[in-house]
């Protein structure tokens, strides 16, 4: 994830001071709570389905309900922080997220769980933009790089070990997924206590009314589109699905027109008239759609199709995160020297080959010989891709729009994941019945990873023909080396 803040005269905290360490703890753990939740829910999907008697569609909405709210309101959440105070909105977001997490843990039915996941996504949209924005605005200028570096490293550790912890909690009992979601509450309490040390900051340049109409139309459009895409493929495209897709596309088109006419739009359409910006976001959508689809289906396949325990399933993707943490920054430095086109071409192609290696994962699969090679190769490809991709998006935007460019790229990545989770099971032939059948699920999973592998390779080829090979440059924007879909 990326975030920015407008530099301003502020408290000028020092990282090694007591207050500086408290601010760092609050921001790292605040973003870490959201990261942990995402990884736990993916690992917990089979147990959630079993305990709540939830079908595949309900599990899709358990993931997409949260992501929809987050993606639809992320830009609005950042604007609220700039205007009302970054600390205030961050604290509200953390408290909101914790209360929603407690509700999710107590959900009696899959329908209630999905509704509360949407509520949880609203909290995520309030806290997510504020984490790095706070660091950028409250630390002394010569301390910001160290603060963000510490945030990135410590957040990466949370991302790396979150699935392992989540898998262990989920595996404790059939209802262990409830305990895994409830862990957000004490962590959020620590964040709220540490957040008392955060100085309040605002963006003095933020002007104009909040673009609430734009946010509402965008969220409604995404919701209608994803609803139609989720129920359509597996149910023979009933009228409700067709209406959802058509209405969603119409609302998203209306959002573009609305933003073009507003004096202070949430999403300036002029950004997409910049060729490099549009090209990089197109690559983002394709690559993260493939990654999001794989991350959704892999834990289900490992547990239902291959007989892994929740703990083993949670730990399966750990090497991917480790490779990203070790090599992603080097990928960014390479792009600074030779330009982004080659890393953004080769990286997705390598990652796509890694996804194709999941074709070996079926009944009786071995982690060392079947799962680990695919995970490592995927990690190597994404490590070469993420930093150049993010830097290209930010470098293409005018300096005054770097913050909104970062939020747009994050939203595009999540939208890609939304679409993949909605349509991939239907394309792969994974139905309500087959996802509980190990043999049928494995067959559908193989079709799915064939699709995602080819899609990721296509993202590399798209980079080769659309990305201009101008050297990437820093705008003073900090980039976390882990892709949004894994955070």
Secondary structure as GFF3:
##gff-version 3
##sequence-region A 1 487
A	DSSP	beta_strand	2	3	.	.	.	ID=ss1
A	DSSP	alpha_helix	18	52	.	.	.	ID=ss2
A	DSSP	alpha_helix	56	84	.	.	.	ID=ss3
A	DSSP	alpha_helix	86	105	.	.	.	ID=ss4
A	DSSP	alpha_helix	110	138	.	.	.	ID=ss5
A	DSSP	three_ten_helix	141	143	.	.	.	ID=ss6
A	DSSP	alpha_helix	144	170	.	.	.	ID=ss7
A	DSSP	alpha_helix	176	194	.	.	.	ID=ss8
A	DSSP	three_ten_helix	195	197	.	.	.	ID=ss9
A	DSSP	alpha_helix	212	232	.	.	.	ID=ss10
A	DSSP	three_ten_helix	233	235	.	.	.	ID=ss11
A	DSSP	alpha_helix	239	261	.	.	.	ID=ss12
A	DSSP	three_ten_helix	269	273	.	.	.	ID=ss13
A	DSSP	alpha_helix	275	300	.	.	.	ID=ss14
A	DSSP	pi_helix	301	305	.	.	.	ID=ss15
A	DSSP	alpha_helix	310	315	.	.	.	ID=ss16
A	DSSP	alpha_helix	318	338	.	.	.	ID=ss17
A	DSSP	alpha_helix	340	356	.	.	.	ID=ss18
A	DSSP	three_ten_helix	357	360	.	.	.	ID=ss19
A	DSSP	pi_helix	367	371	.	.	.	ID=ss20
A	DSSP	alpha_helix	372	396	.	.	.	ID=ss21
A	DSSP	three_ten_helix	399	401	.	.	.	ID=ss22
A	DSSP	alpha_helix	402	428	.	.	.	ID=ss23
A	DSSP	three_ten_helix	434	436	.	.	.	ID=ss24
A	DSSP	alpha_helix	438	466	.	.	.	ID=ss25
A	DSSP	beta_strand	478	479	.	.	.	ID=ss26
A	DSSP	three_ten_helix	484	486	.	.	.	ID=ss27
###
